[in-house]
């Protein structure tokens, strides 16, 4: 984006009421977020993301983005199930609904891009507490491996179910990255943020669960598959001991939370927490430490923890801040969920044929193929077997395949999404 356009888009960002989600004004907001998201990714890959960071800080838009993130999360839990049970709900409504579901992914992706910078953490202010709570909810889903069941409850329309399941999983992985960046800049957070991470949510033990269960890695038909850069792919035997970016995020977050003197002073090293943390010793192999040498300090700390009982945290008088964005939205809309669903099915999710065509043209301009290919982190892989692919669906131009045979094999699964895109 030219600097003037990027500035105009950032200035235009504003919070939305829950009942307005899916409406025309809200869809324009999503378009702004999506353009800024793609701009942020391309700028970061070129090492030129300072402009976007400065704009978001100057116009104080980080709290706005966090508020939008939580609004859509609440809408998915509270309104969407009611909406899909209404008699007026039509299959045609799935297009704008897909955009709403994608909105959360776009915002968390944008936040992941910019939260690398300390200035962004500082500009979040008290809304950082809401973001910490949000990340905790997503990581709990990830650790419990319940994203699939959760998505099935959220998305009754069959054609959206698979997309929503994958989206929920990817959102949780982005939340992991955002949380790691937050732990990098703990001195820039509100005073009670550290206590909230360590004692309210016990994030160290939650991260131990992620190390143990590694939800972005699985065995299938005797082959190890890992999720990287938005897709599952088979890992060759010689690369199976390599640390992925997601593994690195977990370990770096643990290093930040456990080795900081301030964290050690505030964390409760009771019997349960101590036993959970000591599970990490089994994973600290020489191969892992060679890839992330900072883990030597973690190894020393755990060896010390195994033979000592750290002093309990001091019981200081604390005036604890509490997150307000989520509580405010829930209280404001309490008892109105069904009314909101009825309003939205009439005004947002029953578009005419002409409105759908107009919206599709706008998205086509936003998601140009040249732009999407520039955003791709590496060469596309086959949707079926995971090998490098050179062909893609000629109808929707969205899925990649290595051979015609793989495309035919995947057609029945791909058909609903292909119809929607086309």
N, C-alpha and C positions, 0 to 999 in steps of 0.2 A: 504494500500500500504506500502511496505517497505520504509524506509526513502530515500534510494538511488533512488528508482523508482519515488517517489513523487518529489524529487529534479529534476530528469531528465525531468519529464513531465512539471514542472513549467518552467524550462529553455527553453523548446521547444516551449512554447507559443509565438506566434507572430501575428502581425496584418495581415489582408488579404485585397487584392484589391476586390472591389465590383464585378468585372467580374469573379473572381476566386471562388466565392461562389458556393458550390455544387460540385466543382471539387475534384479530388482525394486528393490533398494536403490539401484542406480545410476540407475534411471529416476526415482526420487524426487529424487535429486540434480539430474538434468537439469531437473525441474520447478521446483526452487528457483532454479536458474540462469536459467531462462526468465522466471520471475516477476520476478526482480531485474533482468534485462535490459530487460524492458518498463517496469518502474518507473524504471530509469535514463534511458531514452529520454524518457519522459513528463516526468520531473523536469527533465531538461536543457532540454527545449523550454519549460518554465515557469521556468527559471532557479533551480531549487530542488534541485539534485542534491547539495548539500553533505552532507546526512544520509547518503546512501549512501556517499559518499567517506569520511566520518568512520568509519562502521561498518566498512568494509573495511580501513581503516588500524588502527583500534582492535583488531580481532580478528585482524589479520595474515593476511588471506585472499588477498592478491594472489599470493603464492607458490603457494598451493593452486590458484588458478584457472590459473596458468601451467602447473603440473604436470598438471592435467586436460587442458588444451589439447594438450600434447605427448603425453600418453597416447593420446588419440583419434587424433592424427596418426600415431603409430606403429602403432596398431591398424589403421588404414586401409591402411597400407603392408604390414604383416607378416601380420596375421591374416585380414583380410577376403577376400583372394584365395583363401586356403586354405579358408576357411569355405564359400565359394560353390561349391567343387569337391567338397564332401562329398556323398555320396549321400543323407544324411539331411536335407539342406537343402531346404526346401519354400517355394513361392511365398508362403505365408501369413507367412513370416518377414520379409517385406519391410517390414512396418509398424514393428516395433521397430528394424530396421536403419536405416530412414529417420531415426528419432529419434537414433540414434547419429551418423549422418552430420551431422545438424543440430546436434548438441551443440557441435562445433568452431566452427560459425558463430555460435552463441549466445554462447560465451565470448569470442571475438575481438570481437564486437560490444559486449559489456559492457565489455571492456578499452578499446575505442576511446572509449566514453562517459566513462570515469573517468580515463584517462591524460592528459587535459587538465591535471590538477592535479599540481603538484610533489610534494605529500605522497604521492601514489600511487606516483610514481617512486621516492621515498625508501623507501617501505614494501616495494617489490619486492626490495630488497637484492640479494644475489648471484643470485637467480633472474632478474634483468634480463638477465644474460648469455644465459640460455636463451631468453628472449623475443627478444633481438636476433638470435640464430641462427635462431630460428623465422621471424621476419620476413624474414631474408635468403633462406631457402629458398623462401618464398612469392613474394618479388619476383623471384627467379631464374626461377621458373616463369612469372611474368607477363612478364618481359622476353623469354623464349624463346618466348612464345605457345604453350606446350606443355600448358596446363591441360586442353585437350580430350582430347589423347592420354592424359594421365595419368589422367584420370577414367575413360576407356574401359577402362583396365587394372584400375582399382580396383573397378568396379561391373559385373560380368557380367550381373546381372538386367536385362533390357531395359527394364522399366518404371521403373527407378531411374536409368538412365544419364544421361538428359537433366538431371534434377534435380541429380545429383551433379556434372555438368560445370559447370552454372551456379553451384552452391554453391562449388566450388573456385575459380572465377573471383572470386566476390564475397568469399570469405575472403581471397584475395590482395589485393584492393583495401582491405579493412579493415586488413590487416597493414601496408599502405603508410601509412595514417593513424596507426596506433599507432607506427610507426617515426618519423614526423614529430614526434609528441608527445614521444617519447624524446629526439630531438635538441634539443627546446626546453629540456630540463631536464638537460643533460649534466653539470652540476655536482652533481647529486643521484645520479649513477650510481656504481657501483664504479670503482675507479681504472683498471682495465684495460679498461673498456667502450669508451672512446674509441679506444684502440689496436685493439680488436677490430673496431669499425665501419670504421675508416679503412684499416688495413693487413691484418688477417686476411681481411676480407670485401670490402675496397675498395668500400664503398657509394657513394662519389661517382661512380665509373665505372658502377656498376649503375644509378644514378639517371639518368645521361646516356643510357643505353640506353632507359630508360622515356620520357624526353623525345623521343628520336628516333622510337621505334616507336609510342608512345601506344596501348597495347592496348585502352584504353576508348573508342577512336574508330575508325570504319571507314567506307569508302565502299561503298554497296550500290545497284545499279541507278541510278548517277549521283547518289545522294543521300548526304549526310553524316549518319551516325548516331553518337550518343554515348551512353555508358552513365552514367546519373545516377539517384540515388535508387532503385536496384534494378531498373532497366529500361532497355532500349535505346529511344531515340526519335529521330525525324528532326529535324535542326537546320535551321531556316529560313535562307536565305542571309544575312539581315541579322545573324544571331547566330553565324555560323560562326567569327568571330574572337574570340568571348568565351571567357575562361578558365573552365574547369570547376573544381569543388572539387578533383577529383583532380589536375588540372594544378597547381593552387595548392599542394597537399600536396608534390608533387615539388620544386617550386621553393623552397618554404620549407625543406624538408629540406636541399637543396643550399646555401641561404644559411647555415643553421646549421652545416653541416659544413665549408664552404670559407672563410667569412669570420671565424670565430672565431680569435683569435690562437693559442689552444692547439691548435686543429686544424691550423692552418698550420705550427705548429712540429713536429707529429708526422707529418703526411702526407708520403708520398714523391712529390715532383713530378718523377718520372723521365720519360724520353721518351714512353713509352706513356701514362702517366696525363695528362701535359700535353697530348698530342695529342687524347685523348678529351675532356678538359674544354674545350678550345678549340672543339669542335664546338658548344658552347652558344651561341657568339657569333651563329651564323646564326639562332637562335630568339629572340634578344633584340631584337625589333622595337619601334618606338615604341608600337604598339598594345598590345603585351604589357606594356611598362613603365608605360604609363598605368594599366593595371588593377592592377599590383602595383609601386608606386613604389620599393620596397626593391631592386628588381632593378637600379637605377642603380648601386648599390654592386657588384653582381655584374659588371656591364658594365665598370666601372673595374678591378676585380680581374683580369678576363680580359685586358683590354688590357695591363695591367702584366705578367701572366704570359706573354703572347705575345712580349715583348721581353726578358725576363730569365730566368735560371735560378735559382730559389730554392735556398737552401742545403739540403743533405740533412738529414734528421732526425738529431738527436743519438743516438748509440748508448749510451743509458743502460743500466745494469744494472736489469732489470725482473723482478720476481717476478709473473708473470702468473697471474691467476685463470682457471680454466677452468669452463665450465658443467657442472653435475653432474646435473641432473634427467634429461635425455635419456639420458646415458651410464648412469646408474643403472638406468633402466627397461630399456634394451637388454641390459645385463649380467645383470640379474636374470631376464630371460625368455629369454635366449639358448638356442636348442635346444628350446624348449618351445612354439614357435608352433603346431605341428600339434595338440599336446595341448590347447592353449587353444581352438583352433577346434572340436575335437571336444566339449570341455566346454560351450562356448557354444551349439553347435547343439542340444544336448540340454536345457540348462537355461535358456537365454535366448531363443533364436530359434526355438523350436518351441512357441509359445503355443497354448493351447486356445482354442476359440471364446469361451468365457466370459471368459477372461483378456483376449482382444482387445477384447471389448465393454467390460469394466471400464476398460481402459487408454484406450480411445477416449472414454469418458465423462469421464475425468480430463483428457484433453487438451482436450476441448470446453469444460470449465470454465476451463482455463488460457487458451485462445485464443478468448475470446468475440469475437463479431463487432464489438461496440461498442468493445472494446479495440483490435482490429486496425485499425479505421477511425481511431481516435484516434492510432495510431502512424504512419499514412500521412503522409509528408511533404508530399504534394500530392494533387490530384485524380487518381483512377485513370485509366489509359490503356488503350486497346484492345490486347489481346495480339497482334493480327495487324498492324494498321496504325499503332499508336502514337498515334492521336488520342485526345482526351478521351472517356472512356467513361461511360455511365450505366447499363448493363445488366451483369449477371453471371450465370454459370452457376447455375441454380436448384438444381442437384443438390448440388454441392460448395461453392458460394458462394465459390469461391477465385479464379476467372479472370474478368476484365472484358472486355467487348466493346462496340463502338459500335453495331453493327447485328447483326441475325440472320444476315446473309450472312457476316460475319466469324466468328461462332460456328460456323456449319456448316463453313466452310473449315478451322477449327482443330480440329474435333472428333476426327479420327483421331489427332492428336498428343496431344490433351488427355485422351482416353478412359482410358488406363491410370492416369494420376494421379487422374482423377475417380473411377474405381472404387475406388482406394485410399483416397481421402479419404471417399467416401460409405460 
